[in-house]
Amino acid sequence: MGKFTNSIMETLQSTEIPLTERAYRDLRKAIVRCEYEPGERLRVEDLAKRLDISSSPVREALSRLSEQGFVRSLDKRGFRVAPLTTADIMDLTRVRRLIESEALRDAIAHGTDAWEASIVAAGHSLGLIEQRLSGKPVALDNAWSERHRAFHLAFYSTCTSSLLLDLVNELFDRAERYRRFSASHRVTEISKHNEHEELMRVVLSRDIAKAVEYLLRHISSTEKRVCMALELIQSQGKS
């Protein structure tokens, strides 16, 4: 069974959020961070004990996560963490390319000075932590992951469609789970600093066609690395 980090447990001490929402947020975060293995059994009673709440909010949270693709509901047999597959990451990448390219077009068209400043600030923040983590697997660092997420989502912050923004957020977290998993099975650390710098540069240039081209390339590069990791793991399992 995966282990909750101190930050997760501290969050659960809060009484300002309804129990089901608290359970949902923290279980989702733990799954995205790969604190639970793909296919791992999620026992409601065990989770309720860990979260120090009753089983009902946990079951409701797991059902919600099942609807979002993070958990699989087994008919009358409980829940398991959703598997990670090559077919799924390819499908996820296809949808991300469609959704995020449209969101970026809209965001650039409606971008303001404050929007540009937020992107630069997010890029600077990401760069700082990468300097501190030099030589370490940044993709497995929770602080880096939070700044990485903030950096990417800053691009879309002026998108006028709330539905597109919701989809971008949802798809990003599903992709983050794959990034985490592949990073944990890499032999050599990969730096995406230059990729991020170039992506930021073209977005701030407001050249929509070029920015979308770079974004699609960036999303596809993640798919390529994840597929390589999944294929390696599969081949090792057969050997």
N, C-alpha and C positions, 0 to 999 in steps of 0.2 A: 504494500500500500504506500502511495506517495506521501510525502511529509509536507505539512504546511510550513511556510516560512514565518519568521517572527512578525513580519509586517502584516501578513494575512491574519494571524491570530490577534494582533492588536486591532485590526479593523473590526474583527468580530466582537470586540468588547463594546463597540459603539451601540447605543440603544436608539439612535436617531433614525435608523433605517429599519423597515419591516424585516422580520426574520427571513421570509422567503427571498426577499431581494438581497439580503446580506449573504445568504447561503448561495444564491445564484452567482453573485459577483465574484465571490471568493473561489467557488468551485470552477467557474469559468477561467479565472486567472490562473489557477493551479493547472488546469488542463492545457491552456495555451502555453504555459511555461514548461510543459512536458514533465510536471511533477508526478504525473500518472502515465504509465506506459500505454501505448495503443493496445486496445483489447482488454485492458485490466478491468477486473470486476469491481464495481462500485457498490459496496454494501451500504444500504441506507442506515442501518443501525450503527455501523462503525463510523460513518460520516457524522451522524447526529451526535455521537459521543464526542468526536473530535471538535465539532462546532459548538458543543454544549447547548444544543437546542433539541426540540422534539423531532421525531422522524417526519412528520407531515410537511414542514417547510422544506426539508431536504428533498423529499420525494417530488414536491412541486417544482423545485429548482432543477432537479434532474430531468423532469419532463420538459421543461422549457429549454434546457440545453440539448435535449434530444431533438426538438423541433428545429434547432439551429444547426444541427449536424455535428455537435461536439461529443454527443453521447448517443449510444444505441440502446433503445428500449427493447428488452427481451420479453416476449409475451409471458407474463406471470412468472418470469425468472429474474427480474431485477434489471440492472443497468450495467453497461460496459462502456469504457472509453472508446470512441469511434476509432476505427483503424486508419492508418495512413497508407495510401496506395498511389501508384503512379497514375492510374486512371483518374483518381480524384484530384490530384494536383494539376493535371493537364486540363481538366474541366474547370477547376477553380481559376487557373490562369486565363483561360478563354473568357470567362465572365469578368474577371478583374480588368482585362484589357478593354472590354466594352464599356464597363461602368466607369472606371477611373479616367479613361481618355475623355469621355463626355463630361465628367465632373471637372476635369482640368480645363477643358475648353471654356466652360462656363465661368470657372473661377478666374481665369486670366482675363476674360472679357469684362468682368466686373471687379477686377483687382484695384485696390486703392494703395495709397502710400503706406497706410498702416498694415495692409496685407503684405507688402514687400518687406517692411520692417520685421514683421513676425516671422517670415521665412528666414531672413538673415539671422535673426536672434536664435531661431531653432537650429539653424545650421552651425552657428558658433557654439551653442551649447553641446551639440553632438560632437563637434570637433574637439572640444575641451576634454570630454570624458574619454574619447579615443586616444588622446595623448596620454592620459593617466593610465589607461589600460594597455598601453603599447606592449605588444608581444603576447598578450593574453587573448583568450577566445571571447571577443567582445559580444558576439551574438548570444552568449550564455549569461551575460551580466544583466541583471534586472534593471539597473539604472540606465545602462546603455539602451536596452530595449524600449524603455519608456521614452527616452529622448529620440530614439530612432522613429518611434511611432508619431511623436509630436512633430518631428521634422516633416515626415511625409504628409500628415494630415493638414499641416499648415498650408500646403499648396492648394488644398481644396476649400479652405475656410470661407472664401467669398462666393462659392457656388450657391446659386439662388434656389436650388432644389433640395429641400430637406430630405426627400426620399432618396435622392442620389447620395447625399451625405451619410444617411443611415446605412445604405448598402456598402459604401466605401469603408466605413468603420467595421461592419460585420465581416466583409471579405478580407480586410487587412488582418484581423485577428485570426481568421482561419489560416491565412498564409503564414502568420507568425508562428503558429504551431509547427508547421512544416519546416520553417527556417530553424527553429530551435532544435528540432529532431535531427535535421541534417547536420547542423553545426556540432551536435554532440557526438556524431559519428565520423567527423572529418579528421584526417590525420594532419593536414596542413591548414593553418588558419588563413582565412581569406579576408582581405581588406577591401571594403567598398567605399572608402573615403573619397577617392578620385571620382568614382561614379556619382556619388552624392553631390560633390562639388560641381561637376559638369551639369548634372540635372538641375541644380539650383540656378546655375548661371543661365541656362537656356530658358527656364521658366521666368526668371526675372527680366529677360530680354523681351518677353511678351510676344515672342514669335510662336504663335499657337501651333502651327504645323510642326515646327522643329521640336518644340517642347513635348508634344504628344509622341513624336517619333522616339525621343530619348526615354520617355516614360515607358513606352511599350517595350523597348529594348531592356530597360532595367527590370521590369516585371518578368520578362522571358528569361533573363539571366538567372533569376531566382528559381524558376521552374527547372532549368537545366541542371543547376547544382543539386536541387532536391532529388530529381530523377536519378542522377548519378549515385547519390547516397543510398536511395532506396534499392537500386539495382545491385549495389555493392553488398548491402545487408542481405538481400535475397540470395545472392550467389554464395555468400559465406555460410548461409543457413543450409544450402544444398551440398556444400563440400564436406 
